[in-house]
Amino acid sequence: MSQKSPALRLINDLLADFRDPDFIWQVVALVACLGLAFLVARWWQGRHAEGAGRLSDAGSRLAFPLTGMVLAGLVIATLGSLIHVNLLRLAMPLLGSMALVRGVIFVLRQAFPRATWLTAWERIIAATVWVWLALYITDLAPYVIDAMEGVEFHIGKQHVDLWTILRAVATIFLTVVFALWIAGVIEAKLMRLHALDANLRIVGVRVAKAGLTVVAILTSLALVGIDMTALSVFTGALGVGLGLGLQKIASNYVSGFIILLDRSIRIGNIVQVGSDSGEVTQITTRYTVLKHPGGTEFIVPNETLIGSTVQNQTYSNNQLRLATTIGVAYDTDLDLAQRLMIEAAAAHPRVLGSPAPKAFLTQFADSSINLELGFWIDDPEEGKGNIVSDVNFAIWRAFKEHGVAIPFPQREVRILNETR
């Protein structure tokens, strides 16, 4: 190199400062800046520990490196004319790299809260940033860029090189992650709007995520300088793929939006599709999850919900009628049995008073008179079998206390032509 880069001159100046007795003042100034930055970060974390929020969490992660950069900049501006500050000048990009790594990881964790791969990605992102910083400081970055620009590709009529592709990947990654973070903020705001229907909130979240992701990709490609017409081959192949093999996925995706928009099925509804029934706990872009009271979860494709008959037990309201049938002996006081059954149901806290429980005589059977008790609840998500069991136990205890018999099947057998 005919002329030393500013980064190399900074390193050479710093090496020369090691032999200067006044170098200790640079170390003291740097330690003071880092110590004060650490105290500011601890103060920020303590102040915002109660109010958990995205901005507060971001401030907690970025308080130390950003404060350190600000303090180091102030020391350089004020003491730069009195002492050498090369150590502080070198600390500035290091603190900036730390802030960049922490900021990217924070946005990733907010965009993908359930992702387990972030631990490995945090190391990869940190290593990438530090390696690029080392290339910048040693002034090797231009040579690496020139080498990557020499590796060329052709995508349709578009001429690209390896450096352009890497920049496009990095830009798309950062913009999409940032867009997903913004979508997460929008999701948190929408989910707190309880006055808005739950289905409409979910639709808003999905539209926001899809729209922001598309805008982020198009914006990042434009920033890199890739002509959008270069994607015509890809979009054509995608259209053929949707027409030949992805029609089911596309149908389920569209069906999911239809279900959310027409609000025929909502989160919390008790529905039955064929032999599968349960509470709707989740509506995704491809399927809907039904959770049975026994713990079993059914994954039903959204297309099935659109194209088949669905029994929604809580479509217009949450009130649901439950029934239990009990047989009593033929010599039973039916008025007494009917009253005991109604009182047993009415005493349960989950049974509604209006409509009131009612008992009906349904059948004169072979061994008993069958009585059906019907009662209403408005919280079917809490389970149906448990309340029916509680009412049956209450009826059993009331019948035993008042001497009402529940007969068992009886048969009379006659033997003809008995031989002696």
N, C-alpha and C positions, 0 to 999 in steps of 0.2 A: 504494500500500500504506500503510495507516494505521500499521503498526508494522513496523519492520525485522526481518527474519528473523535468526536467529543467524549464518547464513552471511554475510549482507551486513554485519552488525555486525563480524564477524571481518575481512572485507576492509577495511572502513573503519578499523578499529583498526590493521590492518597498514599501510595507507597513512599513517596518522598516525605510526606508528613510524619510517617512513623519515626523518622530520625530527628524530628523537631520536638524539643521539650514541651512546646505548647500544644502538642497533640492531645495531652491529657484533658485539655479544656474542651476539645471536640467530643471526647468520650463522655465527659461530665454533662455536656449539653445534650448529647443524644440520650444518655441514661435519664436525665431529668425530663426530656420530652416523652420518652416511653413510659416512665413512671407516672407522670401526670395523665397521659393518655389512658393508662390502666385504671387510675382512680376515676377518671371521667366515665369509662366503660362500666366500672362497678356501680357508680352512682346511677347511671342510666338503667342498668338492670334492676337495681333495687327500687327505683322510682316507678318503673313500668312492669314490675312483677305481677301486680294485681290486675291491671288492664291488659290482658293478653290480646294482641291484635297483630295483623301482618306488618304494619309499619313499625310497631314497637319491637317485634321480633327482629325485623331487619336492622333497626337501630342498635339493638343489643349486639348483633353480629358485626356490624360495621363501625361501631363507636370507637374501638381501639385503633384500627389502622387509619381511619379517616382523621381522628383527632391527632394521632401521631404525625400524619402528613401536614396538617395545618400548623401544629406547633413547630415542626422542623422547618417549614417554610417561613414562619415568623422569625425563628432564630437566624436563618440564612439572611433574611432581609435586614435584620437589626444588627447582627454581629459580623456580617460578611465583610465589612470594611475594616474590622478590628483584628479578627483572627481568621485562620483558614477554616472552611466549613465543608471540606470535601467529603468527610465521613457522613455528614448530614445530607449532602447531595446524593450520595450513594444510597442512603436509607430511604429516600423519597420513592424511587421506583420499586424498592422491595416492599414498602408498606402499601404502595398502590397495587402491587400484584396480590398481596394478601387480601386487600379489600375486594379486588376483582374475583378471586377464588371464592371468598366467603359469600359475596353477592350472588354469584352464579349458583352455588350450592343451595343458598337460601331459596332462590326462585325455583330451583328444581324440586326442592322438598315441598314447597307450596303447590307447585303444579302437579306433582305426583306424590301425594301424601302417603300412599300405601306401597310405594315402590321399595323393594328390598335391595335393588341393584345400585342404589345411590351411594352406598358405602364404597364400593369399588370405583364408581364413577368419580367420586370426590377425589380419590387419589390420582386418577387419570387426568382430571381437569387441572389439579394442582401441579402435577408433573409437567403437563403441556405448557402451562403458563410460566413456570419457572425455567423450563428449557428455552422457551422463546425469549424470556428475559435474559438468559445467559447468552443466547445468540446476539441479542441486541447490544448487550454490554461489550461483548468481544468483537462487535462489528462484523460478525459472520452472517447475519441475517440477509443482507443483499445477495451474498453468494448462494445461499440456500434457495432464495427466491428465484434467482436466475437459473439454477439447476432445475427447479420444478417447472419453470416456464418453458424449458427445453423439451419437456415431455408433453407431446401434443396429441389431441384426440379430435375426432370429427363426429358430431351428433347431428345427423341429417345434414343440413347446409351450414350448421353452426360450427365454428372453429374454436375449440377451447383447449386449455392446457391444464396440467396437474395443479398448478398454483390457483388457477381460477376455480377449479372444482373444489379444492380444499377451502378456499375462501367462501364459496357458495355453501358448502356443508356447514362451516362454522357459523356463517351469517344466518342461514336457515335455522340451525339449531338454537342459536341465541334468540332470534326473533320469535320462533314458535314457543320456546319456553317462556319468554316474556309475555306472549299473547295468552298462554295457558294460565300464567299467574294473574293477569288481568281478568281472565274468565273466572278464576277462583274467587277473586274479590267480588265480581258481579254475582257469583253463585251465593257467597255468604250474605250479600245484601238482599238478594231475592228470597232466600230461605227464611229470612227474618220477617218478611212481609206476610204475616199470617192472614191478613185480610184478602190476599190474592189466593185463588184456588191452587191447590198443590200441583195439579197437572199443568197448569199454565206456568207455574214457577219452574217446573222441570223442562218444559218446552223452551222457556226463556234461557235457561242455563245451556241447553244443548245448542240452540241457535247461536248463542254468544260464543260458545267454544268452537263450533264449526266455522262461523263467520270470521272470528279473529284468527283462527288457524289458516284459513285460505288467504286472508289479507296479509298475514305475516309471511307466508310462503311467496306470494306474488311480490310483496315489497322487498323481501330479501333478494330475490332473483333480479329485480330491477336495480337494486343497489350494487350487486356484483357486476351487472352489465350483460347478463345472459338474455338473448332475444327470446321472447315468449313464443315465437313461432317455432323455436327449436323443440318445443314440447308437443308439437302437433302429432308426431309419430306415437309418442307415449299416450296421449289422450285418445287417439284413434284405437290403439291396442286396448286401452281400458274400456272403451265403448264396446268393442267386440267381445271382450271378456264378460262384461255385464250382460250382453245379449245372449251369450252361449252358456256360461257357467255360473254367473253370479246373480241370476235373476231371483233366486230364493232369498239371498242376503238383501238385495235391493228391496224385494217385496216386504220382508220383515222390517227393514228400516223404515219404509214408508208407512207400513201398518202401525209401527210404534208411534209415529207422529200423529196418525189419525186417531189412535186410542187416546193420546194425551190431549188432542185438540177437541174432540167431540165429548170427552169426559164421560164416556159410557162406562169406563172402568177406572177407578181411582185407587190410590194407595190407601189401604185399610179396608177395602171392600171384601166381603166374603163371597167368593164366586165358585162355581163348579163348571168344569169343562169336561164333558164325558164322565169318566169315573174319577177324575182328579178334582179335588176341592181343597180350599184353604183360603187364607187371608192374603191379599195382594200386598207384598212387602217391597217389591221393586219392579219398576218398568224401565227396561233398558232399550237401546236402539234395536236389539235383535229379539229379545225374549222378555217374558214376564214371569216373575217368581211368585208361586203360591206356597204358603207355609201352612201345613196341616197342623191342627192342635197337638197331634202326637209328635211333632218335631220334624216330620218328613217335609222336604221342600220339592215342589214340582216346577220344572223349567218348561214353560209353554211358549212355543214360537208365537210371535205377534200375529203372523199370518193366520194361525189357527184361531185366534180370538176374533179376527175380523171375518173369517169365512165359515164359522160354525156357530151353533147356538150356545150361548153362555148364560148360565143361571146366576144372576147377580142378586144375592139375597139382601143386599143393603144398597140397592141402586138409588132409590129415592130417599130412604132414611135408614137408620141403623136398627130399627125395631124388627125383631125376629121372633116368630112363634115356635115354641118347642112343645112337645107333647110326650106323654107317657101313658101306657095302657096297663091297667091292673084288673085282674079278675077277682070277684068276690063270690061267696057261696050264695045259693038260691034263697036261703032263709035270712039273708042279711037285710037290715034296715037300709035301703038304698039312699034315703034322704040323709041319714047319718053319715054313710060312707061318702056321699057326695060333698057334704059339708066339711068333713075331715080332710078330704083331698084338697079342697079349695083353701082351707085355712093353712095347710102345710105349705102350699105354694106361696100364698100371700105373705107368709112369715119370712120368706127368704129375702135378704136385702137387695138382690139383683133383679127380682121379679117386679115388673111394673104394676102399679095400681090401676093404670088406665092404658090400654084395655085390661080389665080385671080378669083373673084366672077363672076358667069355667070348666065344669065336668059334664061329660055326656055319656049316656048309655048307648054303646055302639053295637052290642051283639049279645044274644042269648046263646052262649056256647054250650058244648056238651057237658062240661063240668063246672062252669062258672058263668056269671054275668059280667061281661067286660065293660069297664068304665074307662073312658079316656079323659085325662086331665090336660088342658091346654093353657099355656101361660106365655107371656111376652117378656122379652129382655131388649135392652138397647145397647148392650156392649158385647156383641158376639165375638169380638176379638179376644175377650178374656176366656173363651172356651164355652162349649155347649154341653159336653158330656159331664163335666164336673157339676154343673148346676142341676142337670137331670138326676144325677146320682144323689145330690143333697136332698132334693125334693122327694125322691123315692125312699130314702132313709127316714125322712120326717113322716111320710105316709105310713111306713111300716111301724114306727113307734106309736103313732096315733091309733092305728088299727089294733095293735096289741093292747093298748091301754083301754080301749072301748070294746074289746071283744069282737072285732070284725074279723071274720075268718077269710083267709085266702086259700081256696081249696086246691088240692092236687088232682090230677086226672084219675077218675074211678071207672072201673069196668065191672060189669056183672056177667059172670060166666056160668052158663047152664050146660050140664052134661046130660045128653039125651041117650036113651037106650042103655042105661047103665047096667052092666052085667054083674050079677052077684056070684 
